[in-house]
Amino acid sequence: MLPEPFTSQYLSQLETLRLRTRKEFLGSQTGSYSSPRRGTSLEFADYRRYSPGDDLRYLDWGIYARTDRLYIKLFREEVDLFAYIFVDASASMAFPSPREKFLPASHIAASLAYVVLANHDHVKLHLLGNSVNHAASPFYRGRRRITDCIHFMTSADPEGPLELAPVLAEHLRTLRRPGKAILISDFLMPPTSYQQGLNLLRGFNLDIAVIQVLTRQEVDPPFSNGGLRLVDSETNAEIGFQWDAAAQQDYKARLAQHNSEIRSFCHQSGIHYSLYLTDRELDDFVFATLPAIGLFK
Amino acid sequence: MEFLNPTALYGLLALPLLLIPYLTRQKPRRVVFSSLLLFNVPDKRAGGRPLSRLRLPPIFFLQLLLLALVIVALAEPVFSVRTSRIAVVLDNSASMQTLFGQQTRFALAQEKVRGLLSDLGPAATADLYLTVPRLEKVRGTSLGPVEATRIVGSLTSYDLPDAPIDYQVVLSQMAKEQKYDRVYLITDHPAVGQTDVLRVLTVGQPRDNFAVSSFAISHSSLVGSRLEATAEVANFSGKDERIKVVLRGGGAVLSSRDLAVEAGKTAAATFAGFPNHPYYELEIDIRDGLPIDNRRFAVPPAAQNLRILGISPRPQALNSLRSIPGVSLDIVAPQEYDKADRSGYSLEIFHYSTPAVPPANPALFVLPPDNNPLAELAKPVSRPIVSSWREPHPLTRYVNFALFRPAFSRPLKPRVSAEAIIESPAGLLALAMERRAVRYLVLGFEIFPYLGRENLPVSVFTLNLLDWFFHGSGAEPLVTGAPIIFSAAQQGSFLLTPRGDKIALEHGANSFPATHFQGLYQIQRGSHRELFAVNFENKNESDLRQPTPIPIREATAADNVSALFSIWPYLLLISLILLFVEWFVNPRPIRSAFGLRSPPAT
């Protein structure tokens, strides 16, 4: 029995989706994604001159009739997909509570994993955090492994700080096959930090998508006016801050600027980007927003 | 602008307390947030010290204004519409001589009066009144401010207690009848309430005080010239004190005692064996609030022997009094009483007789006739039983009333106010009364002849009454404000007051009422001099700890025409409007700062 919101109806809707990739990868088995190799799919790719030994079934007899030359038709090879879903498991994902931020992020990750599993592709979940207990799951394949995915995600406990680039580098050391990388995080980190991390993913020839997860409290902090001692959930650093309407406006402007910078960087880097506010319905986000940014076919 | 209740203005001192909720509200709350990335800007406003982080919103100033308006409204501000005619009632009782620093309360009151008068316009008029010996205008006509200021400086306080005046009634009536715009009472008593017209200005503060509450010189016995002095010292303070009591006579110190007087109690001292002087002075050596009650004067009894004039149709019974040592007796028949020279007698005994008018000397009436002016006599009762008697009383002291059985009696019914001394089931047997400081005793039974040891109960009673008359024969000091009664003055007689004023006495005058000052009053009749010690004695005046407040109630509109325009109702109205504004404007009411804060954000 799967927890909410993974109802049979929801899963059925997810099964209609398919991840879209903008790159061709070398798969391990026959699948539904294009490969740079020529293969035996129905999708025509190119011609080449006949060489002895070629399979005569692929001779283009029409060209031979017109030009009296032998050409072999080449077709694309379709392979399976390896998807890597990276989920930020730092302490900031537990603000204001894990149930309000990390759990929705886990649901997104599990939903995307199910989309991959439903297409008989491979998915691997990575929990990003400096803590040693954060790790990566094995590759899952087959829709029945969704329970393992959900269990892996829900058993995680977000804590500690996160240095995105070093942690990603640690995870990428074990990555052998290129594929689709989806990074789910709040991206409440300096631009240099997430840029280094995303560039690292780009360097591994991964087709990248980014989902930024924020809570309503982070978008519109409900502080009462007055002095505050703000404590960073990850570093425990404290600053004094005078909160009032002007400060609130200033914060909102800074957040909008920050998000705009992320979106701009992703756009320039060919990365899918989407922002998910956790007070929004999950199915609405998955079935409306993610297809709109081109994450699904 | 003036304030009818200026005490409320002290509430303005509490205005800074309004900062407290803002300071507590400003205390930084510790809030955990996902990331400080977007807050990480140096903000000098977020300091650690309360005052540095205090940022007062506009609503604070609205609340401050609201609070200030309410306090000012409570002080009942009024605008003076016109003050062209005022009355200043100056308390000049003895307690106004209390020292306040180097000045007396009366001097402070005079300064206040000068201040009031200086605020008047040149066309205004002021009437000055003094409270003692009676509430009376100082001058018959109204005075201009300048002249009134000059006269105030010449006023003095008297050694008299407060006059029993209902200031609310009297001053209201005065304001109404004389059409005063305002009546000021300057006194050392606090006031409860104020009105637009009646204003009480209080001077001085409560103080500890010590007083000689009594001082008397008497003969130690009926016989002999030996004098003794008894004094009592009262402690009107909250702590025990050792007080040195000094007896002076003839300008020299005769004796002294150290008395331990408990807080709120009295202590007595007795002096004996001092030489004869015309008068004596007792003083306590202490610095306290009121100096006047630290000394008292006393004159020794004028006569060493009790001279008695007997008026009786049966002189044989009275003759037995001659057997008492120290008693000299002259007897006249009732019809010869008017012709007799009655001066120099300490006691007149009317035996079965009565004069046409009460005598000037103390008198004993034994079974007076029915037509006497003092008491009605009932039918005779044989061997009456004494059912009750006044106790303790000098007349009944040591008398065994179980054995007190006169042969017969005629119960008395007083015609004038009298004190019942002895009673029987059939009625009163002995009545004591005092008229114009002269003692009378009326007996409804026979006490003569004096049989000494053969009839001890009656003999003891007889000696008691002689002693009672002896000590009540004018030797006790008089109190200020009470008239001095003396024998009729002759032509050329005069009276010297303690302040040295020489007052000529009219022929036949036998009293002097203006005893406004404590001290020795001296009547000079040719070469004969008679001294009277007049002392200030009033517990309420000497007790300076908690002066009796003067209640001033709000007068009805019909009682007076207000010279003041009250603006406090308008201030209250403005405050109410501001309160509504604050209610709607303030997003977080101030009450939330007092522990009713909304739940924290995280």
Interface residues (C-beta under 8 A of the other chain):
Chain A: S92 M93 F95 P96 K101 D186 L188 M189 P190 T215 Q217 E218 P221 P222 F223 S224 N225 G226 G227 L228 R229 L230 V231 D232 S233 E234 A237 E238 I239 G240 F241 Q242 D244 Y251 R254 L255 H258
Chain B: R25 Q26 K27 P28 R29 R30 V31 V32 F33 S34 S35 L36 L37 L38 F39 N40 D43 R45 A46 G47 G48 R53 R55 P57 R588 R597 S598 A601 T602
